[in-house]
Amino acid sequence: MDKSGLDVLNFDELLAKLTDYIKIIPNEEVIMYKEKAHKIIDSIDPDDAPFFATALAFDSCPIWFQDGKLKEQKEVKVYNTKEILELI
């Protein structure tokens, strides 16, 4: 909520909408993308490599991050909270 600037009610509504679209991905489906993800993201934030590996496993699907530096790479589209809200 702090990063989004949303109040509790709006945050809860957004979270409820998003849970309809969230899927837990098993490690086995993303492990083969780990090395490529590290090559993309290590100079920016290596802790985020698992998220990028998951995005790569699903044909570079977009991901949601507040860190503007993550938009510097060109392999995976990164949306921030404001952009997500505009989409929904």
Backbone hydrogen bonds, N-H to C=O, Kabsch-Sander energy under -0.5 kcal/mol:
donor,donor_aa,acceptor,acceptor_aa,energy
5,G,1,M,-2.2
6,L,1,M,-0.6
11,F,7,D,-2.6
12,D,8,V,-2.7
13,E,9,L,-2.1
14,L,10,N,-2.4
15,L,11,F,-2.8
16,A,12,D,-2.3
17,K,13,E,-2.0
18,L,14,L,-2.4
19,T,15,L,-2.0
20,D,16,A,-0.5
20,D,17,K,-0.9
21,Y,18,L,-2.3
22,I,18,L,-0.6
29,E,26,P,-1.7
30,V,27,N,-1.7
31,I,27,N,-2.1
33,Y,30,V,-2.3
34,K,31,I,-1.5
37,A,33,Y,-2.5
38,H,34,K,-2.2
39,K,35,E,-2.0
40,I,36,K,-1.8
41,I,37,A,-2.4
42,D,38,H,-2.5
44,I,41,I,-1.8
45,D,41,I,-2.7
48,D,45,D,-2.1
49,A,46,P,-1.5
51,F,48,D,-0.7
52,F,48,D,-1.6
53,A,49,A,-2.9
54,T,50,P,-1.9
55,A,51,F,-2.1
56,L,52,F,-2.6
57,A,53,A,-2.1
58,F,54,T,-0.9
58,F,55,A,-0.7
59,D,56,L,-1.1
60,S,55,A,-0.9
61,C,55,A,-1.7
63,I,77,K,-2.4
65,F,63,I,-0.6
65,F,79,Y,-2.6
68,G,66,Q,-0.8
70,L,67,D,-1.4
71,K,68,G,-1.5
72,E,69,K,-1.9
73,Q,70,L,-0.7
77,K,60,S,-0.6
79,Y,63,I,-3.2
84,I,80,N,-2.3
85,L,81,T,-2.7
86,E,82,K,-1.8
87,L,83,E,-1.6
88,I,84,I,-1.7
